[in-house]
Amino acid sequence: TTEPAGLRLHQCAARRLAADPDLREVVRDRLQKLRQVNPHGRVYHDRWETLLDGPLPALLRTMTESSEQADSLRKESPLTVLVTPGERRRVFETLRAA
């Protein structure tokens, strides 16, 4: 399973978003692209859109919580757009070494 990677990538994205909530606009742009390329992910896209439009703490909590619902959401997430290539590489290297 890639879930530890998904969770860790979202933890990186959450730190960036907490420091700069205006990055939600970048995430919204990514969400629109996801909607175009994967219409089947609509239920997840709608949930992310609701979270993006709501209070930041609820969004950050959902991004980083360990639950079945959050795991499912992270599989079709626009938020990894906030993760740098270096962070992404480190996450996967850490997991490979584990």
Secondary structure as GFF3:
##gff-version 3
##sequence-region A 1 98
A	DSSP	alpha_helix	3	19	.	.	.	ID=ss1
A	DSSP	three_ten_helix	21	23	.	.	.	ID=ss2
A	DSSP	alpha_helix	24	37	.	.	.	ID=ss3
A	DSSP	three_ten_helix	39	41	.	.	.	ID=ss4
A	DSSP	alpha_helix	42	53	.	.	.	ID=ss5
A	DSSP	alpha_helix	56	64	.	.	.	ID=ss6
A	DSSP	alpha_helix	68	74	.	.	.	ID=ss7
A	DSSP	three_ten_helix	79	82	.	.	.	ID=ss8
A	DSSP	alpha_helix	85	97	.	.	.	ID=ss9
###
